[in-house]
Amino acid sequence: MRRSLVVGLCLWFSLTLVIADANDSSLEGLIWSSAKEDSAAAAAPVVHDADGFDGGFSSLDSMLQWAIGPVTKQGLPDNSIDVSFAGLHSIRAMIEEFLLHPPSRDKGVFLWLAEVCAVVWYIWGERNDRVFWGHSDPAKLKDTAQDVKQLSPSEIKKRQEEIKDLIEELKLPSDAKLMQIAVDDLKNSSLSLEDRHRALQELLVLVEPIDNANDLDKLGGLAVLTRELNHVDPDVRKIAAWILGKASQNNPIVQKQVLELGALAKLVSMVKSDFVEEAIKALYAISSLVQNNLSGQKLFYAEAGETMLQDILSNSSMDIRLQKKAVFLASDLTVTQLEKPDEAERPFFGDRFFLKSVVNLIHSTDIDLQEKALIALKNLLLLRTTKAQVLKEFCGLDAALERMRMKLKVLMEEEDHRDYAMDVEDLRSQVEQIFLEKLGKVPT
């Protein structure tokens, strides 16, 4: 399959470009990491940039492992150069397959790639104590790399240029072309379930750049994905919702297009699915569609979105990932309300049962959920119509905050948790301060 070979070569060419930089600089820049943001000032609402559960990778290795599927135990077939889009489980397995089982057809091409593999292994494996390569067989790889690691910079550059020329000769299709192929596959009603999953997974990767996401509608992709939300297979529905959420996130153009297709109503119903992974991705997509989008929020309320949120937050047996996304969305909706002080506040935000469900999250054993609940409570307390007396007498916020303070105090004594616990305690103190001010009991 031509497209499959192209994807494989694109991945490999990207790796060759790393080699020159690796000779002159540290590889630290290749590893992506996330850092905790500082707490916001007590008088300002806390704004979420994005729902952090579905975006980004912790490292280059994790990105490749996610984007590339499982490897066959038999290795690559000897009479084929097909490398499927999801054909190899990880970069480690890919290197071993090319080094130990080079296909016979166009063998020279793959031997070039094998040499590149060995050089990359030598540079990264030797410098990083083989951490990156995990369970690879270092003896086999190093035997192959012995001659290759003697290559001069000019020889390595020559190999890079040869691979680049090969890729240019193959006339690589654009992302738009690859997306069109995947969309056309999804339009085929006789497509096997396995191929349908593959096409969806390809789109999930391709819509990551905002320009690609903006092209999806003109290719017919958004209409197809909205239709896939009704598929009988829960995994198809899950991935379709995931793609819609990823394409819509912080993208008003795609948000508008998806909302006009009527996808929001279906997504709200999917959140009630017994298949929890489907429910999680549906709620992620809803959050992406309504974030900073007043039209989307109006539709959300029209679909009884508040009831959906309350059902999730008040059910202690609900999957904690759903509760995190629900309280995140509730907090984000509160921020929108705070940004429009001249508009009447929705009664939902002051509902005592809703407030109690958020306060109860503070009792969770998951500190991340506790932190998200604190952020939501801080924003809710900043609303004019939120009654501090209700939070005290009906919700027990004062007792919950004190209990949390004691737990955080214990955590701060543990070195591994100290910094995070201090950040959460700072947020807890801000919530308590605003709460006491509303009660008229600010300590002097």
C-alpha positions as a Markdown table, in Angstrom:
| # | Residue | x | y | z |
|---|---|---|---|---|
| 1 | Met | 0.0 | 0.0 | 0.0 |
| 2 | Arg | 1.6 | 3.2 | -1.2 |
| 3 | Arg | 0.1 | 5.4 | 1.5 |
| 4 | Ser | 1.4 | 3.0 | 4.2 |
| 5 | Leu | 4.9 | 3.1 | 2.9 |
| 6 | Val | 4.8 | 6.9 | 2.7 |
| 7 | Val | 3.8 | 7.2 | 6.4 |
| 8 | Gly | 6.6 | 4.8 | 7.4 |
| 9 | Leu | 9.2 | 6.8 | 5.5 |
| 10 | Cys | 7.9 | 10.1 | 6.8 |
| 11 | Leu | 8.5 | 8.8 | 10.3 |
| 12 | Trp | 12.0 | 7.6 | 9.5 |
| 13 | Phe | 13.0 | 10.8 | 7.7 |
| 14 | Ser | 12.0 | 12.8 | 10.7 |
| 15 | Leu | 14.3 | 10.7 | 12.8 |
| 16 | Thr | 17.2 | 11.3 | 10.4 |
| 17 | Leu | 16.8 | 15.0 | 10.9 |
| 18 | Val | 17.5 | 14.5 | 14.6 |
| 19 | Ile | 20.9 | 13.1 | 14.0 |
| 20 | Ala | 22.7 | 16.3 | 13.0 |
| 21 | Asp | 21.3 | 18.2 | 16.0 |
| 22 | Ala | 22.2 | 15.4 | 18.3 |
| 23 | Asn | 25.9 | 15.8 | 17.5 |
| 24 | Asp | 25.9 | 19.4 | 18.7 |
| 25 | Ser | 23.3 | 19.7 | 21.3 |
| 26 | Ser | 21.5 | 17.9 | 24.1 |
| 27 | Leu | 18.5 | 15.8 | 23.4 |
| 28 | Glu | 16.5 | 17.2 | 26.2 |
| 29 | Gly | 14.4 | 19.3 | 23.8 |
| 30 | Leu | 13.0 | 16.1 | 22.3 |
| 31 | Ile | 11.3 | 15.1 | 25.4 |
| 32 | Trp | 8.0 | 16.9 | 26.1 |
| 33 | Ser | 6.9 | 17.5 | 29.7 |
| 34 | Ser | 4.1 | 19.3 | 31.4 |
| 35 | Ala | 4.4 | 21.7 | 34.3 |
| 36 | Lys | 1.9 | 22.7 | 36.9 |
| 37 | Glu | 0.6 | 26.2 | 36.4 |
| 38 | Asp | 0.7 | 28.6 | 39.4 |
| 39 | Ser | -2.5 | 29.3 | 41.2 |
| 40 | Ala | -4.5 | 32.3 | 40.1 |
| 41 | Ala | -4.9 | 35.3 | 42.3 |
| 42 | Ala | -7.7 | 35.0 | 44.8 |
| 43 | Ala | -9.8 | 37.8 | 43.3 |
| 44 | Ala | -9.8 | 36.4 | 39.7 |
| 45 | Pro | -11.6 | 33.4 | 38.2 |
| 46 | Val | -9.5 | 30.4 | 37.3 |
| 47 | Val | -9.6 | 29.9 | 33.5 |
| 48 | His | -8.7 | 26.5 | 32.0 |
| 49 | Asp | -6.7 | 26.7 | 28.8 |
| 50 | Ala | -7.8 | 23.2 | 27.7 |
| 51 | Asp | -9.0 | 19.9 | 29.0 |
| 52 | Gly | -5.7 | 18.3 | 29.7 |
| 53 | Phe | -6.8 | 14.7 | 29.4 |
| 54 | Asp | -6.7 | 14.4 | 25.7 |
| 55 | Gly | -3.9 | 16.4 | 24.3 |
| 56 | Gly | -0.1 | 16.1 | 24.2 |
| 57 | Phe | 2.4 | 13.4 | 24.9 |
| 58 | Ser | 4.9 | 13.1 | 27.7 |
| 59 | Ser | 7.7 | 12.0 | 25.4 |
| 60 | Leu | 8.7 | 11.3 | 21.8 |
| 61 | Asp | 8.6 | 7.6 | 22.7 |
| 62 | Ser | 5.0 | 7.8 | 24.0 |
| 63 | Met | 3.9 | 9.7 | 21.0 |
| 64 | Leu | 5.3 | 7.0 | 18.7 |
| 65 | Gln | 3.9 | 4.2 | 20.8 |
| 66 | Trp | 0.4 | 5.8 | 20.6 |
| 67 | Ala | 0.5 | 6.6 | 16.9 |
| 68 | Ile | 1.9 | 3.3 | 15.7 |
| 69 | Gly | 0.2 | 0.0 | 16.4 |
| 70 | Pro | 1.3 | -3.5 | 17.4 |
| 71 | Val | 4.1 | -5.3 | 15.6 |
| 72 | Thr | 3.6 | -8.9 | 14.3 |
| 73 | Lys | 5.8 | -11.5 | 15.9 |
| 74 | Gln | 6.9 | -12.7 | 12.5 |
| 75 | Gly | 8.4 | -9.4 | 11.5 |
| 76 | Leu | 7.9 | -7.7 | 8.2 |
| 77 | Pro | 7.1 | -10.1 | 5.3 |
| 78 | Asp | 10.1 | -10.9 | 3.2 |
| 79 | Asn | 8.3 | -10.1 | -0.1 |
| 80 | Ser | 6.6 | -6.9 | 0.7 |
| 81 | Ile | 7.5 | -3.3 | 1.6 |
| 82 | Asp | 4.0 | -2.5 | 3.1 |
| 83 | Val | 4.4 | -0.8 | 6.4 |
| 84 | Ser | 0.8 | -0.2 | 7.7 |
| 85 | Phe | -0.1 | 3.1 | 9.4 |
| 86 | Ala | -0.6 | 1.1 | 12.6 |
| 87 | Gly | 1.9 | -1.6 | 11.8 |
| 88 | Leu | 4.6 | -1.4 | 14.5 |
| 89 | His | 4.2 | -1.0 | 18.2 |
| 90 | Ser | 7.1 | 1.2 | 19.0 |
| 91 | Ile | 10.3 | 2.8 | 17.7 |
| 92 | Arg | 12.2 | 0.0 | 19.4 |
| 93 | Ala | 10.3 | -2.7 | 17.6 |
| 94 | Met | 10.6 | -0.8 | 14.3 |
| 95 | Ile | 14.4 | -0.6 | 14.6 |
| 96 | Glu | 14.7 | -4.3 | 15.3 |
| 97 | Glu | 12.5 | -5.3 | 12.4 |
| 98 | Phe | 14.4 | -3.2 | 9.9 |
| 99 | Leu | 17.8 | -4.3 | 11.2 |
| 100 | Leu | 17.0 | -8.0 | 11.6 |
| 101 | His | 14.4 | -8.6 | 8.8 |
| 102 | Pro | 15.1 | -6.2 | 5.9 |
| 103 | Pro | 12.6 | -7.0 | 3.1 |
| 104 | Ser | 14.0 | -8.2 | -0.2 |
| 105 | Arg | 12.2 | -5.8 | -2.5 |
| 106 | Asp | 13.9 | -2.4 | -2.6 |
| 107 | Lys | 16.3 | -3.8 | -0.1 |
| 108 | Gly | 18.8 | -1.0 | -0.6 |
| 109 | Val | 16.3 | 1.5 | 0.6 |
| 110 | Phe | 15.6 | -0.4 | 3.8 |
| 111 | Leu | 19.3 | -1.0 | 4.4 |
| 112 | Trp | 19.8 | 2.8 | 4.3 |
| 113 | Leu | 17.0 | 3.1 | 6.9 |
| 114 | Ala | 18.6 | 0.3 | 8.9 |
| 115 | Glu | 21.9 | 2.3 | 9.0 |
| 116 | Val | 20.0 | 5.4 | 10.1 |
| 117 | Cys | 18.4 | 3.2 | 12.8 |
| 118 | Ala | 21.7 | 2.1 | 14.1 |
| 119 | Val | 23.1 | 5.6 | 14.2 |
| 120 | Val | 20.1 | 6.8 | 16.1 |
| 121 | Trp | 20.4 | 3.9 | 18.5 |
| 122 | Tyr | 24.1 | 4.6 | 19.0 |
| 123 | Ile | 23.6 | 8.3 | 19.7 |
| 124 | Trp | 20.5 | 8.0 | 21.9 |
| 125 | Gly | 21.2 | 4.6 | 23.5 |
| 126 | Glu | 24.8 | 5.4 | 24.5 |
| 127 | Arg | 24.0 | 8.9 | 25.8 |
| 128 | Asn | 20.8 | 7.9 | 27.7 |
| 129 | Asp | 22.0 | 4.6 | 29.2 |
| 130 | Arg | 19.5 | 2.7 | 27.0 |
| 131 | Val | 16.5 | 4.1 | 29.0 |
| 132 | Phe | 14.8 | 5.1 | 25.7 |
| 133 | Trp | 15.2 | 1.7 | 24.2 |
| 134 | Gly | 13.7 | -0.2 | 27.0 |
| 135 | His | 13.4 | -3.9 | 26.2 |
| 136 | Ser | 15.4 | -3.9 | 22.9 |
| 137 | Asp | 18.1 | -6.5 | 22.6 |
| 138 | Pro | 21.2 | -4.2 | 22.9 |
| 139 | Ala | 23.6 | -6.9 | 21.8 |
| 140 | Lys | 21.9 | -7.5 | 18.5 |
| 141 | Leu | 21.5 | -3.8 | 17.8 |
| 142 | Lys | 25.0 | -2.9 | 18.8 |
| 143 | Asp | 26.5 | -5.6 | 16.6 |
| 144 | Thr | 24.7 | -4.0 | 13.7 |
| 145 | Ala | 25.7 | -0.6 | 14.8 |
| 146 | Gln | 29.5 | -1.2 | 15.1 |
| 147 | Asp | 30.3 | -0.4 | 11.6 |
| 148 | Val | 27.6 | 2.2 | 11.1 |
| 149 | Lys | 28.7 | 4.3 | 14.1 |
| 150 | Gln | 32.0 | 4.9 | 12.4 |
| 151 | Leu | 30.3 | 6.8 | 9.7 |
| 152 | Ser | 31.5 | 10.4 | 9.3 |
| 153 | Pro | 29.1 | 13.3 | 9.5 |
| 154 | Ser | 29.4 | 13.7 | 5.8 |
| 155 | Glu | 28.5 | 10.1 | 5.2 |
| 156 | Ile | 25.5 | 10.4 | 7.5 |
| 157 | Lys | 24.4 | 13.6 | 5.7 |
| 158 | Lys | 24.7 | 11.7 | 2.4 |
| 159 | Arg | 22.4 | 9.0 | 3.7 |
| 160 | Gln | 19.9 | 11.7 | 4.8 |
| 161 | Glu | 20.0 | 13.3 | 1.3 |
| 162 | Glu | 19.5 | 9.9 | -0.4 |
| 163 | Ile | 16.4 | 9.2 | 1.8 |
| 164 | Lys | 15.1 | 12.7 | 1.1 |
| 165 | Asp | 15.5 | 12.2 | -2.6 |
| 166 | Leu | 13.6 | 8.9 | -2.4 |
| 167 | Ile | 10.7 | 10.5 | -0.5 |
| 168 | Glu | 10.5 | 13.3 | -3.1 |
| 169 | Glu | 10.4 | 10.7 | -5.9 |
| 170 | Leu | 7.5 | 9.0 | -4.2 |
| 171 | Lys | 5.6 | 12.3 | -4.4 |
| 172 | Leu | 4.3 | 12.2 | -0.9 |
| 173 | Pro | 0.6 | 13.0 | -0.6 |
| 174 | Ser | -0.5 | 16.0 | 1.4 |
| 175 | Asp | -2.3 | 15.8 | 4.7 |
| 176 | Ala | -5.4 | 16.9 | 2.9 |
| 177 | Lys | -5.1 | 14.0 | 0.5 |
| 178 | Leu | -4.6 | 11.5 | 3.3 |
| 179 | Met | -7.6 | 12.9 | 5.1 |
| 180 | Gln | -9.7 | 12.6 | 1.9 |
| 181 | Ile | -8.7 | 9.0 | 1.6 |
| 182 | Ala | -9.7 | 8.3 | 5.2 |
| 183 | Val | -13.0 | 10.2 | 4.8 |
| 184 | Asp | -13.8 | 8.3 | 1.6 |
| 185 | Asp | -13.1 | 5.0 | 3.4 |
| 186 | Leu | -15.6 | 6.0 | 6.1 |
| 187 | Lys | -18.2 | 6.7 | 3.5 |
| 188 | Asn | -17.9 | 3.2 | 2.3 |
| 189 | Ser | -20.8 | 1.3 | 4.0 |
| 190 | Ser | -19.1 | -2.1 | 3.2 |
| 191 | Leu | -15.9 | -1.2 | 4.9 |
| 192 | Ser | -14.8 | -3.7 | 7.5 |
| 193 | Leu | -14.9 | -2.7 | 11.1 |
| 194 | Glu | -11.1 | -3.1 | 11.4 |
| 195 | Asp | -10.6 | -0.7 | 8.4 |
| 196 | Arg | -13.1 | 1.7 | 9.8 |
| 197 | His | -11.2 | 1.9 | 13.0 |
| 198 | Arg | -8.0 | 2.4 | 11.1 |
| 199 | Ala | -9.4 | 5.3 | 9.0 |
| 200 | Leu | -10.7 | 6.9 | 12.2 |
| 201 | Gln | -7.3 | 6.5 | 13.9 |
| 202 | Glu | -5.6 | 8.1 | 10.9 |
| 203 | Leu | -8.0 | 11.1 | 11.1 |
| 204 | Leu | -7.4 | 11.4 | 14.8 |
| 205 | Val | -3.7 | 12.0 | 14.1 |
| 206 | Leu | -4.2 | 14.2 | 11.0 |
| 207 | Val | -6.7 | 16.7 | 12.5 |
| 208 | Glu | -4.2 | 17.7 | 15.2 |
| 209 | Pro | -2.8 | 20.8 | 13.2 |
| 210 | Ile | -5.4 | 23.5 | 13.1 |
| 211 | Asp | -5.1 | 24.0 | 9.4 |
| 212 | Asn | -6.0 | 20.3 | 8.9 |
| 213 | Ala | -8.9 | 20.6 | 11.2 |
| 214 | Asn | -10.2 | 23.6 | 9.2 |
| 215 | Asp | -10.0 | 21.5 | 6.0 |
| 216 | Leu | -12.1 | 18.7 | 7.5 |
| 217 | Asp | -15.5 | 20.1 | 6.7 |
| 218 | Lys | -14.8 | 20.9 | 3.0 |
| 219 | Leu | -13.6 | 17.3 | 2.6 |
| 220 | Gly | -16.9 | 16.0 | 4.0 |
| 221 | Gly | -15.2 | 14.8 | 7.1 |
| 222 | Leu | -17.4 | 16.5 | 9.8 |
| 223 | Ala | -20.6 | 15.2 | 8.3 |
| 224 | Val | -19.2 | 11.7 | 8.1 |
| 225 | Leu | -18.0 | 11.8 | 11.7 |
| 226 | Thr | -21.3 | 13.2 | 12.9 |
| 227 | Arg | -23.0 | 10.2 | 11.2 |
| 228 | Glu | -20.5 | 7.8 | 12.8 |
| 229 | Leu | -21.7 | 8.9 | 16.2 |
| 230 | Asn | -24.8 | 6.7 | 15.5 |
| 231 | His | -22.7 | 3.6 | 14.5 |
| 232 | Val | -23.5 | 0.4 | 16.3 |
| 233 | Asp | -19.9 | -0.2 | 17.4 |
| 234 | Pro | -19.1 | 1.8 | 20.6 |
| 235 | Asp | -15.4 | 2.1 | 19.6 |
| 236 | Val | -16.4 | 3.8 | 16.3 |
| 237 | Arg | -18.6 | 6.2 | 18.2 |
| 238 | Lys | -15.9 | 6.8 | 20.8 |
| 239 | Ile | -13.2 | 7.7 | 18.2 |
| 240 | Ala | -15.6 | 9.8 | 16.1 |
| 241 | Ala | -16.4 | 11.9 | 19.2 |
| 242 | Trp | -12.7 | 12.1 | 20.1 |
| 243 | Ile | -11.9 | 13.5 | 16.6 |
| 244 | Leu | -14.7 | 16.0 | 16.7 |
| 245 | Gly | -13.5 | 17.2 | 20.1 |
| 246 | Lys | -9.9 | 17.4 | 19.0 |
| 247 | Ala | -10.8 | 19.3 | 15.8 |
| 248 | Ser | -13.1 | 21.7 | 17.7 |
| 249 | Gln | -10.8 | 22.5 | 20.7 |
| 250 | Asn | -10.0 | 26.3 | 20.7 |
| 251 | Asn | -11.2 | 26.4 | 17.1 |
| 252 | Pro | -14.3 | 28.6 | 16.6 |
| 253 | Ile | -14.6 | 27.7 | 12.9 |
| 254 | Val | -14.9 | 24.0 | 13.5 |
| 255 | Gln | -17.0 | 24.6 | 16.6 |
| 256 | Lys | -19.6 | 26.4 | 14.5 |
| 257 | Gln | -19.5 | 23.8 | 11.7 |
| 258 | Val | -20.0 | 20.8 | 14.1 |
| 259 | Leu | -22.8 | 22.6 | 16.0 |
| 260 | Glu | -24.6 | 23.3 | 12.8 |
| 261 | Leu | -24.5 | 19.6 | 12.0 |
| 262 | Gly | -26.4 | 18.9 | 15.2 |
| 263 | Ala | -23.8 | 16.8 | 16.8 |
| 264 | Leu | -24.2 | 18.3 | 20.3 |
| 265 | Ala | -27.5 | 16.6 | 21.0 |
| 266 | Lys | -26.1 | 13.2 | 20.1 |
| 267 | Leu | -22.9 | 13.8 | 22.2 |
| 268 | Val | -25.0 | 14.6 | 25.3 |
| 269 | Ser | -26.9 | 11.3 | 24.9 |
| 270 | Met | -23.6 | 9.5 | 24.5 |
| 271 | Val | -22.4 | 10.7 | 27.9 |
| 272 | Lys | -25.0 | 8.4 | 29.4 |
| 273 | Ser | -23.6 | 5.4 | 27.6 |
| 274 | Asp | -22.8 | 2.2 | 29.6 |
| 275 | Phe | -19.5 | 2.1 | 27.7 |
| 276 | Val | -17.5 | 4.5 | 29.9 |
| 277 | Glu | -14.8 | 5.2 | 27.3 |
| 278 | Glu | -17.5 | 6.4 | 24.9 |
| 279 | Ala | -19.0 | 8.6 | 27.6 |
| 280 | Ile | -15.6 | 10.1 | 28.4 |
| 281 | Lys | -14.8 | 11.1 | 24.8 |
| 282 | Ala | -18.3 | 12.4 | 24.3 |
| 283 | Leu | -18.0 | 14.7 | 27.3 |
| 284 | Tyr | -14.5 | 15.8 | 26.0 |
| 285 | Ala | -16.1 | 16.7 | 22.7 |
| 286 | Ile | -18.9 | 18.6 | 24.4 |
| 287 | Ser | -16.4 | 20.6 | 26.4 |
| 288 | Ser | -14.4 | 21.4 | 23.3 |
| 289 | Leu | -17.5 | 22.5 | 21.4 |
| 290 | Val | -18.9 | 24.9 | 24.1 |
| 291 | Gln | -15.6 | 26.4 | 25.5 |
| 292 | Asn | -15.6 | 30.1 | 24.8 |
| 293 | Asn | -18.6 | 29.6 | 22.4 |
| 294 | Leu | -21.8 | 31.3 | 23.5 |
| 295 | Ser | -23.9 | 29.6 | 20.8 |
| 296 | Gly | -22.6 | 26.2 | 21.8 |
| 297 | Gln | -23.4 | 27.0 | 25.5 |
| 298 | Lys | -27.0 | 28.0 | 24.6 |
| 299 | Leu | -27.4 | 24.7 | 22.8 |
| 300 | Phe | -25.8 | 22.9 | 25.7 |
| 301 | Tyr | -28.4 | 24.3 | 28.1 |
| 302 | Ala | -31.2 | 23.6 | 25.7 |
| 303 | Glu | -30.2 | 20.0 | 25.7 |
| 304 | Ala | -30.4 | 19.9 | 29.5 |
| 305 | Gly | -26.7 | 19.9 | 29.8 |
| 306 | Glu | -26.9 | 21.1 | 33.4 |
| 307 | Thr | -28.8 | 18.0 | 34.4 |
| 308 | Met | -26.2 | 15.8 | 32.8 |
| 309 | Leu | -23.5 | 17.5 | 34.7 |
| 310 | Gln | -25.3 | 17.2 | 38.0 |
| 311 | Asp | -26.0 | 13.5 | 37.4 |
| 312 | Ile | -22.3 | 12.9 | 36.9 |
| 313 | Leu | -21.1 | 15.0 | 39.9 |
| 314 | Ser | -23.7 | 13.7 | 42.4 |
| 315 | Asn | -23.1 | 10.0 | 41.6 |
| 316 | Ser | -20.3 | 8.8 | 43.9 |
| 317 | Ser | -20.0 | 5.5 | 41.8 |
| 318 | Met | -19.4 | 7.4 | 38.6 |
| 319 | Asp | -16.0 | 6.9 | 36.8 |
| 320 | Ile | -13.6 | 9.5 | 38.3 |
| 321 | Arg | -12.5 | 10.6 | 34.8 |
| 322 | Leu | -16.0 | 11.6 | 34.0 |
| 323 | Gln | -16.3 | 13.5 | 37.2 |
| 324 | Lys | -13.1 | 15.4 | 36.4 |
| 325 | Lys | -14.3 | 16.4 | 33.0 |
| 326 | Ala | -17.7 | 17.4 | 34.3 |
| 327 | Val | -16.4 | 19.6 | 37.1 |
| 328 | Phe | -13.9 | 21.1 | 34.6 |
| 329 | Leu | -16.8 | 22.0 | 32.2 |
| 330 | Ala | -18.9 | 23.4 | 35.1 |
| 331 | Ser | -16.0 | 25.6 | 36.1 |
| 332 | Asp | -15.5 | 26.8 | 32.5 |
| 333 | Leu | -19.2 | 27.6 | 32.1 |
| 334 | Thr | -19.0 | 29.6 | 35.4 |
| 335 | Val | -16.0 | 31.6 | 34.0 |
| 336 | Thr | -18.2 | 32.6 | 30.9 |
| 337 | Gln | -20.9 | 33.8 | 33.3 |
| 338 | Leu | -18.4 | 35.8 | 35.2 |
| 339 | Glu | -17.2 | 37.5 | 32.0 |
| 340 | Lys | -20.7 | 38.8 | 31.4 |
| 341 | Pro | -21.6 | 40.6 | 34.6 |
| 342 | Asp | -24.5 | 42.5 | 33.0 |
| 343 | Glu | -26.3 | 39.3 | 32.1 |
| 344 | Ala | -28.6 | 37.4 | 34.5 |
| 345 | Glu | -26.8 | 34.5 | 36.2 |
| 346 | Arg | -28.3 | 31.1 | 35.4 |
| 347 | Pro | -30.2 | 29.6 | 38.4 |
| 348 | Phe | -28.3 | 26.3 | 37.9 |
| 349 | Phe | -25.1 | 27.8 | 39.4 |
| 350 | Gly | -26.8 | 28.7 | 42.6 |
| 351 | Asp | -28.8 | 25.4 | 42.9 |
| 352 | Arg | -28.1 | 24.0 | 46.4 |
| 353 | Phe | -27.9 | 20.4 | 45.1 |
| 354 | Phe | -25.5 | 21.3 | 42.4 |
| 355 | Leu | -23.3 | 23.2 | 44.9 |
| 356 | Lys | -23.4 | 20.3 | 47.3 |
| 357 | Ser | -22.3 | 17.9 | 44.6 |
| 358 | Val | -19.2 | 20.1 | 43.9 |
| 359 | Val | -18.4 | 20.4 | 47.6 |
| 360 | Asn | -18.6 | 16.7 | 48.0 |
| 361 | Leu | -15.8 | 16.2 | 45.5 |
| 362 | Ile | -13.4 | 17.8 | 48.0 |
| 363 | His | -13.8 | 14.6 | 50.1 |
| 364 | Ser | -12.4 | 12.5 | 47.2 |
| 365 | Thr | -9.2 | 10.6 | 47.7 |
| 366 | Asp | -8.0 | 11.8 | 44.3 |
| 367 | Ile | -6.2 | 15.1 | 44.9 |
| 368 | Asp | -6.5 | 16.1 | 41.2 |
| 369 | Leu | -10.2 | 15.9 | 41.5 |
| 370 | Gln | -10.1 | 17.8 | 44.7 |
| 371 | Glu | -8.1 | 20.6 | 43.0 |
| 372 | Lys | -10.6 | 20.8 | 40.1 |
| 373 | Ala | -13.4 | 21.0 | 42.6 |
| 374 | Leu | -11.6 | 23.9 | 44.4 |
| 375 | Ile | -11.2 | 25.7 | 41.1 |
| 376 | Ala | -14.9 | 25.3 | 40.4 |
| 377 | Leu | -15.9 | 26.5 | 43.9 |
| 378 | Lys | -13.7 | 29.5 | 43.7 |
| 379 | Asn | -15.3 | 30.6 | 40.4 |
| 380 | Leu | -18.8 | 29.8 | 41.8 |
| 381 | Leu | -18.1 | 31.9 | 44.9 |
| 382 | Leu | -17.3 | 34.9 | 42.7 |
| 383 | Leu | -20.9 | 34.9 | 41.3 |
| 384 | Arg | -23.2 | 37.4 | 42.7 |
| 385 | Thr | -26.1 | 35.0 | 43.3 |
| 386 | Thr | -24.1 | 32.2 | 45.1 |
| 387 | Lys | -25.2 | 32.2 | 48.7 |
| 388 | Ala | -22.4 | 31.6 | 51.2 |
| 389 | Gln | -25.0 | 30.6 | 53.8 |
| 390 | Val | -26.2 | 27.8 | 51.6 |
| 391 | Leu | -22.6 | 26.6 | 51.1 |
| 392 | Lys | -22.1 | 26.6 | 54.9 |
| 393 | Glu | -25.4 | 25.2 | 56.2 |
| 394 | Phe | -26.5 | 22.9 | 53.4 |
| 395 | Cys | -23.2 | 21.9 | 51.7 |
| 396 | Gly | -20.9 | 22.0 | 54.7 |
| 397 | Leu | -18.2 | 23.8 | 52.9 |
| 398 | Asp | -16.5 | 25.1 | 56.0 |
| 399 | Ala | -16.0 | 21.6 | 57.5 |
| 400 | Ala | -14.9 | 20.2 | 54.1 |
| 401 | Leu | -12.2 | 22.9 | 53.7 |
| 402 | Glu | -10.9 | 22.3 | 57.2 |
| 403 | Arg | -10.8 | 18.6 | 56.7 |
| 404 | Met | -8.9 | 19.2 | 53.4 |
| 405 | Arg | -6.5 | 21.5 | 55.2 |
| 406 | Met | -5.5 | 18.7 | 57.7 |
| 407 | Lys | -5.0 | 16.2 | 54.9 |
| 408 | Leu | -2.8 | 18.6 | 52.9 |
| 409 | Lys | -0.8 | 19.3 | 56.0 |
| 410 | Val | 0.1 | 15.6 | 56.2 |
| 411 | Leu | 1.0 | 15.5 | 52.5 |
| 412 | Met | 3.3 | 18.5 | 52.9 |
| 413 | Glu | 5.4 | 16.5 | 55.3 |
| 414 | Glu | 6.1 | 14.0 | 52.5 |
| 415 | Glu | 8.9 | 15.1 | 50.2 |
| 416 | Asp | 7.4 | 13.6 | 47.1 |
| 417 | His | 4.1 | 15.4 | 47.5 |
| 418 | Arg | 5.2 | 18.6 | 49.2 |
| 419 | Asp | 5.2 | 21.0 | 46.3 |
| 420 | Tyr | 1.9 | 19.9 | 44.8 |
| 421 | Ala | 0.3 | 19.9 | 48.3 |
| 422 | Met | 1.5 | 23.4 | 48.9 |
| 423 | Asp | 0.0 | 24.5 | 45.5 |
| 424 | Val | -3.4 | 23.0 | 46.4 |
| 425 | Glu | -3.3 | 24.4 | 49.9 |
| 426 | Asp | -2.7 | 27.9 | 48.4 |
| 427 | Leu | -5.8 | 27.4 | 46.2 |
| 428 | Arg | -7.8 | 26.0 | 49.2 |
| 429 | Ser | -6.9 | 29.1 | 51.2 |
| 430 | Gln | -8.1 | 31.4 | 48.4 |
| 431 | Val | -11.5 | 29.5 | 48.4 |
| 432 | Glu | -11.7 | 29.8 | 52.1 |
| 433 | Gln | -10.9 | 33.5 | 52.0 |
| 434 | Ile | -13.6 | 34.3 | 49.5 |
| 435 | Phe | -16.1 | 32.1 | 51.4 |
| 436 | Leu | -15.5 | 33.9 | 54.7 |
| 437 | Glu | -15.8 | 37.3 | 52.9 |
| 438 | Lys | -19.2 | 36.3 | 51.6 |
| 439 | Leu | -20.2 | 35.2 | 55.1 |
| 440 | Gly | -19.0 | 38.5 | 56.5 |
| 441 | Lys | -16.5 | 36.7 | 58.7 |
| 442 | Val | -13.1 | 37.7 | 57.4 |
| 443 | Pro | -10.5 | 37.1 | 60.1 |
| 444 | Thr | -8.5 | 40.1 | 61.2 |
